[in-house]
Amino acid sequence: MKTIQNPKDTDWNNFWSREQSQRFSKLSWSKRRILAILQPRCVRGSLALDAGCGSGFFTKFFHDQGLSATALDYSDSALKMAGEITQGAAKLIRADMVKENLSAVMTDRFDVIFTDGLFEHFSLEDQDKIMQNLIAVCKHGGYIVTFVPNQWSPWELIRPFFMPGIEEKPFVLKGLLDLNRRNDLAVVESGGVNVFPFEISPEFLGPAFGMLLYTVAKRI
């Protein structure tokens, strides 16, 4: 099995500092489908955590939906973007989800925790550490919504050109389900999105060929 080199602060700072990365802060056909899955879990007044916030797009979405939004990352460049896109309305927390104890770093406990483009950059052992960290700051009955790249998506052939220097190991759906279940989360929804990069896409093929796979899991 290939060993994944965990991304360094400098890797992500360089990535999020690139002008091309600004496109991740804009609404797209891809994000519309993610938002459709997130929307039912967004209750005005509840607390949301965007873990590995990147551009801050989803942090802003939570804030705009009336949730109290927190952006978490260990890239200063990513947190700067999240602060700017939310006009300072979101809490910004810099932490390493592998090395630090989030329950000690953060006082809030969240109703919904969202990750997109996070777990694929880490080994199985570190994936479990991150998930346990997220569970520790998730309320009982709260949701952890996870999106990861699909091993069988054509996007994986061109991804290195868009994310140079950033390694990842894409998932199959079974692997994502296993990540949730071995950490004692109850998966209530799963599938895939973005089979084709168009407004209309045959999403019934998503679990096999979607660009992204996802799970919605509940802490019980």
Beta strands, then each sheet from edge to edge (+ up, - down):
strand 1: 47-51
strand 2: 68-73
strand 3: 91-94
strand 4: 110-116
strand 5: 138-149
strand 6: 185-193
strand 7: 212-219
sheet 1: 3+ 2+ 1+ 4+ 5+ 7- 6+
end
